[in-house]
Amino acid sequence: QVQLQESGPGLVKPSQTLSLTCTVSGGSISSGGYYWSWIRQHPGKGLEWIGYIYYSGSTYYNPSLKSRVTISVDTSKNQFSLKLSSVTAADTAVYYCARVDTAIMGFDYWGQGTLVTVSS
Amino acid sequence: QSALTQPASVSGSPGQSITISCTGTSSDVGSYNLVSWYQQHPGKAPKLMIYEVSKRPSGVSNRFSGSKSGNTASLTISGLQAEDEADYYCCSYAGSPWVFGGGTKLTVL
């Protein structure tokens, strides 16, 4: 059973960089056929796809966030990471990591989510 | 890419059926048979309920079904149960690539 777990600071100051890591267990990031994604949910709001990375390192980002987002992968640790720069209060959200099975193009496994608050 | 349009809320009594609509455009829902639906209980992560418009992952009840016509996808839940009370989100691969709906709160009366 694949499991994903987010980790990182729960509080980030405005203008700084938000950094989160997703640790994958029960499966290898290096096995092809999956995109490793980040999705966020503003408090009381809907879901917003942020971007994904393939094990090879190729990435694709939401155009609305592209200028501030970097997703990277560390296959040796079976982890992938999110960096979001120049954060504001509007970036306060629950951040989820999730796996996309490219055979179905759906998000089949999710982490539990982690709340990141942007505040001074 | 604009969010897909869902009703804010729907409700039904136990045993009844309800349908949640998800309206997109010819660039997303209308172009791809890659609509998925997610169930989210309060404080929990979303769970995949339907993929590729109408297919169910292993373990998902056959009370959940999906369909699509033109730019609108639909999720139908039959034989409503108290445990179905949750938020439901549609999602479409859109080439840019994914866009979600705003979510629908299902209340089981």
gemmi code that builds the backbone of each chain (N, CA, C; Angstrom):
import gemmi

chains = {
    "A": [
        ("GLN", (0.848, -1.191, 0.000), (0.000, 0.000, 0.000), (0.888, 1.247, 0.000)),
        ("VAL", (0.718, 2.057, -1.015), (1.492, 3.289, -1.115), (0.999, 4.297, -0.072)),
        ("GLN", (1.945, 4.933, 0.586), (1.606, 5.996, 1.533), (2.471, 7.217, 1.253)),
        ("LEU", (1.882, 8.385, 1.405), (2.589, 9.650, 1.225), (2.444, 10.472, 2.496)),
        ("GLN", (3.520, 11.155, 2.876), (3.513, 11.940, 4.103), (4.235, 13.258, 3.875)),
        ("GLU", (3.502, 14.362, 4.080), (4.096, 15.681, 3.953), (4.829, 16.074, 5.247)),
        ("SER", (5.869, 16.876, 5.091), (6.563, 17.412, 6.260), (7.132, 18.783, 5.915)),
        ("GLY", (7.278, 19.610, 6.936), (7.817, 20.948, 6.735), (7.235, 21.924, 7.723)),
        ("PRO", (7.752, 23.154, 7.728), (7.272, 24.169, 8.677), (5.798, 24.493, 8.497)),
        ("GLY", (5.127, 24.685, 9.610), (3.718, 25.052, 9.559), (3.502, 26.557, 9.521)),
        ("LEU", (4.565, 27.315, 9.712), (4.468, 28.774, 9.719), (5.618, 29.358, 8.905)),
        ("VAL", (5.256, 30.222, 7.969), (6.249, 30.865, 7.105), (5.960, 32.366, 7.099)),
        ("LYS", (7.013, 33.149, 7.134), (6.837, 34.604, 7.118), (6.592, 35.115, 5.702)),
        ("PRO", (5.824, 36.179, 5.582), (5.595, 36.779, 4.250), (6.912, 37.115, 3.569)),
        ("SER", (6.942, 36.927, 2.271), (8.069, 37.158, 1.364), (9.109, 36.042, 1.406)),
        ("GLN", (8.978, 35.123, 2.353), (9.936, 34.015, 2.421), (9.502, 32.860, 1.516)),
        ("THR", (10.281, 31.783, 1.559), (10.007, 30.623, 0.717), (9.426, 29.477, 1.536)),
        ("LEU", (8.308, 28.971, 1.069), (7.655, 27.809, 1.683), (8.339, 26.565, 1.143)),
        ("SER", (8.725, 25.658, 2.044), (9.387, 24.419, 1.627), (8.739, 23.223, 2.296)),
        ("LEU", (8.296, 22.282, 1.486), (7.672, 21.055, 1.983), (8.296, 19.847, 1.298)),
        ("THR", (8.295, 18.732, 2.008), (8.791, 17.477, 1.462), (7.733, 16.412, 1.602)),
        ("CYS", (7.629, 15.564, 0.610), (6.717, 14.436, 0.637), (7.535, 13.145, 0.590)),
        ("THR", (7.361, 12.320, 1.606), (8.059, 11.037, 1.669), (7.114, 9.927, 1.248)),
        ("VAL", (7.544, 9.133, 0.289), (6.719, 8.061, -0.259), (7.184, 6.721, 0.310)),
        ("SER", (6.260, 5.927, 0.784), (6.571, 4.582, 1.262), (5.630, 3.584, 0.604)),
        ("GLY", (6.063, 2.326, 0.557), (5.236, 1.294, -0.049), (5.343, 1.238, -1.556)),
        ("GLY", (6.214, 2.036, -2.121), (6.412, 2.050, -3.565), (7.578, 2.949, -3.903)),
        ("SER", (8.153, 2.771, -5.058), (9.316, 3.559, -5.441), (8.947, 4.690, -6.383)),
        ("ILE", (9.443, 5.882, -6.064), (9.230, 7.028, -6.951), (9.843, 6.748, -8.324)),
        ("SER", (10.886, 5.926, -8.337), (11.626, 5.668, -9.575), (10.910, 4.720, -10.528)),
        ("SER", (9.858, 4.085, -10.068), (9.090, 3.227, -10.970), (8.256, 4.141, -11.858)),
        ("GLY", (8.355, 3.972, -13.143), (7.667, 4.852, -14.065), (6.165, 4.711, -14.011)),
        ("GLY", (5.499, 5.633, -14.703), (4.056, 5.556, -14.799), (3.301, 6.427, -13.820)),
        ("TYR", (4.031, 7.223, -13.059), (3.367, 8.076, -12.085), (3.944, 9.491, -12.102)),
        ("TYR", (3.058, 10.463, -11.893), (3.475, 11.829, -11.667), (3.304, 12.110, -10.172)),
        ("TRP", (4.254, 12.789, -9.614), (4.217, 13.091, -8.180), (3.870, 14.567, -8.037)),
        ("SER", (2.719, 14.814, -7.422), (2.097, 16.135, -7.494), (1.972, 16.834, -6.153)),
        ("TRP", (1.791, 18.132, -6.241), (1.409, 18.961, -5.092), (0.085, 19.643, -5.407)),
        ("ILE", (-0.796, 19.651, -4.448), (-2.112, 20.266, -4.539), (-2.351, 21.022, -3.245)),
        ("ARG", (-3.033, 22.158, -3.312), (-3.323, 22.887, -2.090), (-4.801, 23.202, -1.983)),
        ("GLN", (-5.214, 23.477, -0.765), (-6.613, 23.789, -0.476), (-6.646, 24.948, 0.506)),
        ("HIS", (-7.085, 26.098, 0.029), (-7.230, 27.244, 0.910), (-8.317, 26.957, 1.934)),
        ("PRO", (-8.232, 27.546, 3.125), (-9.205, 27.253, 4.190), (-10.642, 27.396, 3.721)),
        ("GLY", (-11.391, 26.325, 3.837), (-12.791, 26.341, 3.462), (-13.063, 26.428, 1.974)),
        ("LYS", (-12.028, 26.236, 1.177), (-12.166, 26.393, -0.268), (-11.884, 25.100, -1.022)),
        ("GLY", (-11.848, 25.205, -2.342), (-11.623, 24.042, -3.185), (-10.153, 23.720, -3.374)),
        ("LEU", (-9.912, 22.772, -4.263), (-8.571, 22.254, -4.512), (-7.909, 22.989, -5.684)),
        ("GLU", (-6.614, 23.176, -5.574), (-5.838, 23.830, -6.627), (-4.589, 23.005, -6.906)),
        ("TRP", (-4.457, 22.555, -8.143), (-3.272, 21.789, -8.529), (-2.097, 22.734, -8.681)),
        ("ILE", (-0.959, 22.385, -8.082), (0.226, 23.243, -8.106), (1.214, 22.803, -9.173)),
        ("GLY", (1.464, 21.509, -9.249), (2.421, 21.031, -10.226), (2.792, 19.583, -9.968)),
        ("TYR", (3.591, 19.022, -10.885), (4.044, 17.648, -10.687), (5.472, 17.473, -11.169)),
        ("ILE", (6.053, 16.362, -10.730), (7.376, 15.971, -11.201), (7.368, 14.488, -11.541)),
        ("TYR", (8.096, 14.126, -12.565), (8.281, 12.726, -12.933), (9.606, 12.281, -12.325)),
        ("TYR", (9.804, 10.981, -12.171), (11.017, 10.520, -11.494), (12.285, 10.968, -12.225)),
        ("SER", (12.141, 11.203, -13.522), (13.296, 11.635, -14.317), (13.686, 13.078, -14.015)),
        ("GLY", (12.773, 13.803, -13.351), (13.042, 15.199, -13.032), (12.254, 16.184, -13.873)),
        ("SER", (11.555, 15.705, -14.870), (10.752, 16.624, -15.682), (9.573, 17.128, -14.862)),
        ("THR", (9.241, 18.391, -15.053), (8.210, 19.031, -14.237), (7.174, 19.733, -15.093)),
        ("TYR", (6.036, 19.996, -14.463), (4.981, 20.791, -15.104), (4.273, 21.536, -13.994)),
        ("TYR", (4.120, 22.837, -14.181), (3.532, 23.662, -13.128), (2.252, 24.335, -13.587)),
        ("ASN", (1.388, 24.638, -12.616), (0.199, 25.437, -12.874), (0.666, 26.810, -13.381)),
        ("PRO", (0.185, 27.229, -14.543), (0.643, 28.521, -15.084), (0.465, 29.688, -14.121)),
        ("SER", (-0.539, 29.618, -13.275), (-0.811, 30.731, -12.357), (0.217, 30.824, -11.234)),
        ("LEU", (0.989, 29.756, -11.016), (1.985, 29.735, -9.935), (3.400, 29.517, -10.452)),
        ("LYS", (3.521, 29.313, -11.733), (4.771, 28.852, -12.339), (5.990, 29.687, -11.964)),
        ("SER", (5.806, 31.001, -11.868), (6.951, 31.881, -11.613), (7.507, 31.722, -10.196)),
        ("ARG", (6.729, 31.104, -9.314), (7.161, 31.004, -7.908), (7.405, 29.569, -7.444)),
        ("VAL", (7.111, 28.592, -8.287), (7.137, 27.190, -7.858), (8.350, 26.439, -8.397)),
        ("THR", (8.926, 25.610, -7.524), (9.935, 24.650, -7.935), (9.634, 23.329, -7.254)),
        ("ILE", (9.535, 22.265, -8.040), (9.363, 20.916, -7.502), (10.588, 20.100, -7.889)),
        ("SER", (11.133, 19.396, -6.926), (12.324, 18.582, -7.156), (12.115, 17.185, -6.594)),
        ("VAL", (12.966, 16.259, -7.002), (12.835, 14.872, -6.558), (14.187, 14.351, -6.086)),
        ("ASP", (14.153, 13.538, -5.054), (15.341, 12.835, -4.551), (14.997, 11.354, -4.527)),
        ("THR", (15.347, 10.663, -5.603), (14.973, 9.256, -5.710), (15.685, 8.392, -4.668)),
        ("SER", (16.859, 8.818, -4.230), (17.600, 8.022, -3.236), (16.883, 8.000, -1.894)),
        ("LYS", (16.130, 9.053, -1.614), (15.368, 9.131, -0.368), (13.884, 8.835, -0.589)),
        ("ASN", (13.504, 8.586, -1.834), (12.097, 8.365, -2.180), (11.235, 9.543, -1.727)),
        ("GLN", (11.723, 10.728, -2.031), (11.038, 11.950, -1.637), (10.940, 12.920, -2.815)),
        ("PHE", (9.944, 13.774, -2.768), (9.901, 14.909, -3.669), (9.496, 16.138, -2.861)),
        ("SER", (9.870, 17.301, -3.369), (9.747, 18.513, -2.567), (9.118, 19.659, -3.338)),
        ("LEU", (8.561, 20.582, -2.578), (7.933, 21.785, -3.128), (8.589, 23.010, -2.524)),
        ("LYS", (8.909, 23.956, -3.366), (9.322, 25.274, -2.898), (8.436, 26.314, -3.559)),
        ("LEU", (7.882, 27.197, -2.752), (7.040, 28.280, -3.251), (7.618, 29.581, -2.698)),
        ("SER", (8.083, 30.430, -3.581), (8.794, 31.630, -3.155), (7.859, 32.828, -3.000)),
        ("SER", (8.372, 33.835, -2.326), (7.674, 35.123, -2.167), (6.240, 34.945, -1.694)),
        ("VAL", (6.069, 34.201, -0.639), (4.713, 33.870, -0.182), (4.034, 35.072, 0.455)),
        ("THR", (2.712, 35.060, 0.359), (1.859, 36.052, 1.021), (0.781, 35.301, 1.791)),
        ("ALA", (-0.070, 36.047, 2.470), (-1.150, 35.421, 3.228), (-2.048, 34.580, 2.318)),
        ("ALA", (-2.106, 34.924, 1.056), (-2.936, 34.185, 0.098), (-2.420, 32.773, -0.162)),
        ("ASP", (-1.216, 32.493, 0.293), (-0.654, 31.154, 0.137), (-0.928, 30.266, 1.349)),
        ("THR", (-1.606, 30.813, 2.350), (-2.013, 30.011, 3.503), (-3.005, 28.951, 3.041)),
        ("ALA", (-2.689, 27.701, 3.292), (-3.512, 26.603, 2.776), (-3.048, 25.284, 3.380)),
        ("VAL", (-3.858, 24.266, 3.191), (-3.408, 22.896, 3.445), (-2.764, 22.400, 2.157)),
        ("TYR", (-1.553, 21.924, 2.276), (-0.813, 21.434, 1.125), (-0.794, 19.904, 1.157)),
        ("TYR", (-1.204, 19.324, 0.038), (-1.217, 17.871, -0.105), (-0.198, 17.436, -1.154)),
        ("CYS", (0.457, 16.318, -0.900), (1.171, 15.645, -1.991), (0.307, 14.475, -2.433)),
        ("ALA", (0.393, 14.144, -3.697), (-0.468, 13.109, -4.253), (0.217, 12.446, -5.439)),
        ("ARG", (-0.209, 11.222, -5.724), (0.332, 10.493, -6.868), (-0.692, 10.463, -7.995)),
        ("VAL", (-0.228, 10.716, -9.187), (-1.065, 10.570, -10.375), (-0.648, 9.290, -11.083)),
        ("ASP", (-1.613, 8.404, -11.263), (-1.378, 7.219, -12.083), (-1.613, 7.643, -13.532)),
        ("THR", (-0.568, 7.637, -14.325), (-0.711, 8.153, -15.692), (-1.614, 7.270, -16.558)),
        ("ALA", (-1.906, 6.067, -16.086), (-2.825, 5.194, -16.830), (-4.250, 5.706, -16.743)),
        ("ILE", (-4.557, 6.450, -15.699), (-5.915, 6.945, -15.501), (-5.971, 8.465, -15.370)),
        ("MET", (-4.783, 9.095, -15.237), (-4.679, 10.548, -15.084), (-5.535, 11.068, -13.940)),
        ("GLY", (-5.568, 10.274, -12.870), (-6.283, 10.668, -11.660), (-5.349, 10.564, -10.469)),
        ("PHE", (-5.701, 11.289, -9.397), (-4.888, 11.312, -8.181), (-5.329, 10.155, -7.290)),
        ("ASP", (-4.563, 9.044, -7.306), (-5.037, 7.843, -6.630), (-4.551, 7.691, -5.198)),
        ("TYR", (-3.465, 8.312, -4.821), (-3.003, 8.282, -3.442), (-2.653, 9.699, -3.002)),
        ("TRP", (-3.045, 10.029, -1.775), (-2.836, 11.359, -1.217), (-2.153, 11.271, 0.145)),
        ("GLY", (-1.361, 12.287, 0.456), (-0.901, 12.443, 1.824), (-2.031, 12.983, 2.680)),
        ("GLN", (-1.805, 13.079, 3.972), (-2.839, 13.554, 4.890), (-3.000, 15.065, 4.835)),
        ("GLY", (-2.020, 15.747, 4.270), (-2.075, 17.197, 4.173), (-1.396, 17.879, 5.344)),
        ("THR", (-0.843, 19.051, 5.086), (-0.210, 19.823, 6.138), (-0.595, 21.288, 5.976)),
        ("LEU", (-1.023, 21.902, 7.067), (-1.428, 23.305, 7.028), (-0.196, 24.195, 7.109)),
        ("VAL", (-0.082, 25.092, 6.143), (0.978, 26.089, 6.168), (0.329, 27.463, 6.281)),
        ("THR", (0.704, 28.172, 7.302), (0.185, 29.517, 7.543), (1.274, 30.540, 7.235)),
        ("VAL", (0.920, 31.547, 6.450), (1.861, 32.626, 6.151), (1.491, 33.819, 7.015)),
        ("SER", (2.369, 34.138, 7.935), (2.098, 35.229, 8.871), (3.401, 35.685, 9.506)),
        ("SER", (3.452, 36.945, 9.821), (4.640, 37.493, 10.482), (4.551, 37.301, 11.992)),
    ],
    "B": [
        ("GLN", (-6.722, 28.972, -16.700), (-7.706, 27.897, -16.699), (-8.695, 28.118, -15.552)),
        ("SER", (-9.991, 28.301, -15.847), (-10.990, 28.534, -14.814), (-11.400, 27.223, -14.175)),
        ("ALA", (-11.835, 27.345, -12.915), (-12.307, 26.171, -12.205), (-13.578, 25.642, -12.851)),
        ("LEU", (-13.800, 24.364, -12.713), (-15.033, 23.754, -13.182), (-16.166, 24.180, -12.247)),
        ("THR", (-17.385, 24.220, -12.772), (-18.519, 24.723, -11.999), (-19.346, 23.582, -11.413)),
        ("GLN", (-19.457, 23.592, -10.098), (-20.289, 22.620, -9.381), (-21.306, 23.366, -8.527)),
        ("PRO", (-22.459, 22.743, -8.239), (-23.375, 23.367, -7.280), (-22.723, 23.389, -5.901)),
        ("ALA", (-23.004, 24.433, -5.139), (-22.380, 24.554, -3.825), (-22.838, 23.464, -2.874)),
        ("SER", (-24.084, 23.063, -3.020), (-24.606, 22.062, -2.095), (-25.723, 21.256, -2.738)),
        ("VAL", (-25.860, 20.033, -2.296), (-26.981, 19.165, -2.646), (-27.330, 18.393, -1.384)),
        ("SER", (-28.552, 17.898, -1.365), (-28.961, 17.112, -0.203), (-29.922, 16.010, -0.622)),
        ("GLY", (-30.022, 15.000, 0.215), (-30.932, 13.906, -0.047), (-31.132, 13.091, 1.206)),
        ("SER", (-32.190, 12.332, 1.209), (-32.502, 11.480, 2.352), (-31.873, 10.112, 2.161)),
        ("PRO", (-31.644, 9.411, 3.250), (-31.087, 8.049, 3.135), (-31.917, 7.199, 2.188)),
        ("GLY", (-31.210, 6.465, 1.322), (-31.875, 5.595, 0.366), (-32.162, 6.254, -0.962)),
        ("GLN", (-32.182, 7.590, -0.984), (-32.444, 8.292, -2.239), (-31.189, 8.363, -3.104)),
        ("SER", (-31.370, 8.889, -4.306), (-30.245, 9.125, -5.219), (-30.067, 10.617, -5.431)),
        ("ILE", (-28.824, 11.029, -5.583), (-28.545, 12.424, -5.901), (-27.537, 12.465, -7.040)),
        ("THR", (-27.538, 13.579, -7.750), (-26.589, 13.780, -8.844), (-25.913, 15.124, -8.672)),
        ("ILE", (-24.593, 15.141, -8.808), (-23.808, 16.377, -8.742), (-23.252, 16.655, -10.129)),
        ("SER", (-23.502, 17.847, -10.621), (-23.014, 18.206, -11.950), (-21.683, 18.934, -11.878)),
        ("CYS", (-20.973, 18.905, -12.964), (-19.645, 19.524, -13.064), (-19.507, 20.053, -14.486)),
        ("THR", (-19.597, 21.364, -14.631), (-19.590, 21.959, -15.958), (-18.259, 22.622, -16.265)),
        ("GLY", (-17.701, 22.228, -17.378), (-16.439, 22.814, -17.825), (-16.613, 23.432, -19.196)),
        ("THR", (-15.589, 23.278, -20.008), (-15.601, 23.843, -21.351), (-15.132, 22.809, -22.363)),
        ("SER", (-15.121, 23.208, -23.599), (-14.650, 22.319, -24.663), (-13.139, 22.098, -24.586)),
        ("SER", (-12.458, 22.864, -23.706), (-11.013, 22.712, -23.549), (-10.650, 21.720, -22.449)),
        ("ASP", (-11.602, 21.381, -21.606), (-11.292, 20.440, -20.524), (-12.258, 19.262, -20.517)),
        ("VAL", (-13.397, 19.413, -19.833), (-14.339, 18.289, -19.735), (-14.761, 17.801, -21.125)),
        ("GLY", (-15.005, 18.728, -22.021), (-15.488, 18.355, -23.336), (-14.448, 17.703, -24.226)),
        ("SER", (-13.179, 17.890, -23.889), (-12.117, 17.391, -24.770), (-11.515, 16.068, -24.330)),
        ("TYR", (-11.641, 15.768, -23.054), (-10.974, 14.578, -22.522), (-11.942, 13.705, -21.715)),
        ("ASN", (-11.839, 12.415, -21.904), (-12.595, 11.489, -21.047), (-11.749, 11.162, -19.825)),
        ("LEU", (-11.265, 12.220, -19.187), (-10.356, 12.078, -18.039), (-10.890, 12.887, -16.868)),
        ("VAL", (-12.184, 12.743, -16.628), (-12.826, 13.384, -15.481), (-12.755, 12.430, -14.295)),
        ("SER", (-12.362, 12.948, -13.157), (-12.324, 12.161, -11.931), (-13.114, 12.885, -10.839)),
        ("TRP", (-13.531, 12.130, -9.861), (-14.310, 12.662, -8.736), (-13.662, 12.235, -7.424)),
        ("TYR", (-13.693, 13.148, -6.463), (-13.054, 12.915, -5.166), (-14.031, 13.220, -4.045)),
        ("GLN", (-13.991, 12.372, -3.019), (-14.788, 12.556, -1.820), (-13.863, 13.046, -0.716)),
        ("GLN", (-14.289, 14.062, 0.010), (-13.466, 14.573, 1.108), (-14.312, 14.764, 2.357)),
        ("HIS", (-13.997, 14.014, 3.385), (-14.624, 14.215, 4.685), (-13.854, 15.287, 5.439)),
        ("PRO", (-14.512, 15.970, 6.390), (-13.868, 17.071, 7.110), (-12.541, 16.667, 7.738)),
        ("GLY", (-11.528, 17.460, 7.470), (-10.215, 17.223, 8.041), (-9.433, 16.073, 7.429)),
        ("LYS", (-9.970, 15.503, 6.368), (-9.310, 14.361, 5.725), (-8.843, 14.716, 4.324)),
        ("ALA", (-7.972, 13.874, 3.794), (-7.523, 14.051, 2.422), (-8.602, 13.575, 1.456)),
        ("PRO", (-8.656, 14.140, 0.269), (-9.592, 13.641, -0.747), (-9.321, 12.172, -1.084)),
        ("LYS", (-10.384, 11.495, -1.526), (-10.301, 10.088, -1.916), (-10.851, 9.940, -3.317)),
        ("LEU", (-10.127, 9.255, -4.172), (-10.566, 9.026, -5.545), (-11.773, 8.092, -5.563)),
        ("MET", (-12.862, 8.550, -6.183), (-14.091, 7.758, -6.236), (-14.418, 7.299, -7.653)),
        ("ILE", (-14.106, 8.139, -8.634), (-14.388, 7.854, -10.045), (-13.214, 8.380, -10.873)),
        ("TYR", (-12.804, 7.621, -11.881), (-11.803, 8.100, -12.825), (-12.257, 7.784, -14.245)),
        ("GLU", (-11.647, 8.473, -15.198), (-12.018, 8.295, -16.611), (-13.535, 8.332, -16.788)),
        ("VAL", (-14.139, 9.337, -16.215), (-15.578, 9.655, -16.305), (-16.462, 8.703, -15.508)),
        ("SER", (-16.244, 7.381, -15.656), (-17.236, 6.454, -15.118), (-16.658, 5.205, -14.462)),
        ("LYS", (-15.356, 5.128, -14.311), (-14.743, 3.924, -13.754), (-14.505, 4.087, -12.250)),
        ("ARG", (-14.705, 2.995, -11.524), (-14.519, 3.008, -10.080), (-13.241, 2.284, -9.692)),
        ("PRO", (-12.447, 2.891, -8.827), (-11.272, 2.164, -8.284), (-11.752, 0.996, -7.445)),
        ("SER", (-10.872, 0.025, -7.291), (-11.178, -1.110, -6.432), (-11.527, -0.626, -5.028)),
        ("GLY", (-12.600, -1.156, -4.487), (-12.991, -0.819, -3.125), (-14.037, 0.272, -3.027)),
        ("VAL", (-14.303, 0.957, -4.109), (-15.332, 2.001, -4.090), (-16.685, 1.371, -4.398)),
        ("SER", (-17.671, 1.724, -3.610), (-18.998, 1.142, -3.740), (-19.599, 1.393, -5.122)),
        ("ASN", (-20.339, 0.408, -5.628), (-21.000, 0.568, -6.929), (-22.220, 1.489, -6.821)),
        ("ARG", (-22.440, 2.064, -5.645), (-23.489, 3.085, -5.521), (-23.028, 4.405, -6.160)),
        ("PHE", (-21.743, 4.484, -6.422), (-21.175, 5.683, -7.040), (-20.998, 5.425, -8.536)),
        ("SER", (-21.515, 6.347, -9.346), (-21.366, 6.208, -10.783), (-21.152, 7.567, -11.423)),
        ("GLY", (-20.496, 7.563, -12.565), (-20.211, 8.816, -13.255), (-20.595, 8.752, -14.715)),
        ("SER", (-20.819, 9.935, -15.282), (-21.174, 10.035, -16.695), (-20.749, 11.402, -17.216)),
        ("LYS", (-20.852, 11.556, -18.518), (-20.494, 12.831, -19.140), (-21.315, 13.044, -20.387)),
        ("SER", (-21.724, 14.295, -20.597), (-22.391, 14.684, -21.823), (-21.880, 16.068, -22.207)),
        ("GLY", (-21.210, 16.118, -23.342), (-20.649, 17.396, -23.772), (-19.645, 17.933, -22.783)),
        ("ASN", (-19.890, 19.164, -22.327), (-18.958, 19.807, -21.398), (-19.331, 19.602, -19.932)),
        ("THR", (-20.317, 18.740, -19.665), (-20.775, 18.521, -18.292), (-20.632, 17.067, -17.878)),
        ("ALA", (-19.959, 16.881, -16.748), (-19.841, 15.561, -16.146), (-20.757, 15.496, -14.935)),
        ("SER", (-21.123, 14.280, -14.555), (-22.025, 14.107, -13.415), (-21.596, 12.933, -12.559)),
        ("LEU", (-21.806, 13.095, -11.271), (-21.596, 12.025, -10.301), (-22.944, 11.703, -9.683)),
        ("THR", (-23.328, 10.436, -9.721), (-24.576, 10.003, -9.108), (-24.276, 9.062, -7.963)),
        ("ILE", (-24.911, 9.316, -6.840), (-24.798, 8.433, -5.689), (-26.187, 7.874, -5.417)),
        ("SER", (-26.309, 6.561, -5.499), (-27.608, 5.934, -5.256), (-27.626, 5.317, -3.864)),
        ("GLY", (-28.816, 5.089, -3.350), (-28.945, 4.486, -2.024), (-28.158, 5.259, -0.983)),
        ("LEU", (-28.397, 6.570, -0.904), (-27.631, 7.424, -0.002), (-27.516, 6.850, 1.407)),
        ("GLN", (-26.321, 6.977, 1.950), (-26.062, 6.552, 3.319), (-25.457, 7.724, 4.082)),
        ("ALA", (-25.589, 7.678, 5.386), (-25.087, 8.764, 6.224), (-23.604, 9.016, 5.977)),
        ("GLU", (-22.857, 7.954, 5.726), (-21.411, 8.086, 5.518), (-21.049, 8.782, 4.218)),
        ("ASP", (-22.020, 8.975, 3.343), (-21.757, 9.668, 2.080), (-21.692, 11.178, 2.278)),
        ("GLU", (-22.115, 11.658, 3.430), (-22.083, 13.098, 3.694), (-20.633, 13.564, 3.690)),
        ("ALA", (-20.308, 14.447, 2.755), (-18.931, 14.882, 2.532), (-18.935, 15.962, 1.459)),
        ("ASP", (-17.757, 16.480, 1.179), (-17.577, 17.365, 0.028), (-17.098, 16.524, -1.150)),
        ("TYR", (-17.585, 16.878, -2.332), (-17.219, 16.158, -3.545), (-16.643, 17.138, -4.562)),
        ("TYR", (-15.519, 16.744, -5.159), (-14.846, 17.582, -6.138), (-14.696, 16.835, -7.458)),
        ("CYS", (-15.012, 17.514, -8.536), (-14.696, 16.955, -9.837), (-13.352, 17.525, -10.289)),
        ("CYS", (-12.751, 16.835, -11.226), (-11.435, 17.235, -11.722), (-11.326, 16.776, -13.165)),
        ("SER", (-10.776, 17.616, -14.000), (-10.578, 17.242, -15.391), (-9.142, 17.491, -15.811)),
        ("TYR", (-8.585, 16.508, -16.493), (-7.306, 16.750, -17.161), (-7.620, 17.737, -18.277)),
        ("ALA", (-6.799, 18.794, -18.367), (-7.124, 19.856, -19.320), (-5.940, 20.232, -20.180)),
        ("GLY", (-4.939, 19.385, -20.176), (-3.780, 19.694, -20.991), (-2.848, 20.708, -20.376)),
        ("SER", (-3.290, 21.319, -19.238), (-2.455, 22.389, -18.669), (-2.002, 22.222, -17.228)),
        ("PRO", (-2.085, 21.063, -16.642), (-2.965, 19.998, -17.091), (-4.240, 19.758, -16.271)),
        ("TRP", (-4.332, 20.007, -14.958), (-5.542, 19.623, -14.242), (-6.299, 20.834, -13.714)),
        ("VAL", (-7.614, 20.740, -13.750), (-8.443, 21.779, -13.167), (-9.518, 21.115, -12.314)),
        ("PHE", (-9.778, 21.693, -11.149), (-10.766, 21.149, -10.219), (-12.037, 21.994, -10.223)),
        ("GLY", (-13.106, 21.364, -9.782), (-14.325, 22.101, -9.511), (-14.243, 22.751, -8.139)),
        ("GLY", (-15.189, 23.634, -7.864), (-15.183, 24.341, -6.601), (-15.673, 23.515, -5.421)),
        ("GLY", (-16.223, 22.348, -5.701), (-16.682, 21.468, -4.632), (-18.166, 21.575, -4.360)),
        ("THR", (-18.768, 20.463, -3.975), (-20.184, 20.392, -3.617), (-20.327, 19.710, -2.269)),
        ("LYS", (-21.025, 20.372, -1.361), (-21.258, 19.772, -0.050), (-22.524, 18.942, -0.097)),
        ("LEU", (-22.396, 17.645, 0.140), (-23.537, 16.739, 0.169), (-23.995, 16.563, 1.605)),
        ("THR", (-25.253, 16.875, 1.834), (-25.860, 16.672, 3.144), (-26.865, 15.537, 3.062)),
        ("VAL", (-26.712, 14.563, 3.929), (-27.678, 13.469, 4.015), (-28.651, 13.808, 5.139)),
        ("LEU", (-29.890, 14.047, 4.763), (-30.887, 14.564, 5.711), (-31.295, 13.538, 6.756)),
    ],
}
model = gemmi.Model(1)
for chain_id, residues in chains.items():
    chain = gemmi.Chain(chain_id)
    for i, (resn, *xyz) in enumerate(residues, 1):
        res = gemmi.Residue()
        res.name, res.seqid = resn, gemmi.SeqId(i, " ")
        for name, pos in zip(("N", "CA", "C"), xyz):
            atom = gemmi.Atom()
            atom.name, atom.element = name, gemmi.Element(name[0])
            atom.pos, atom.b_iso = gemmi.Position(*pos), 0.0
            res.add_atom(atom)
        chain.add_residue(res)
    model.add_chain(chain)
structure = gemmi.Structure()
structure.add_model(model)
structure.setup_entities()
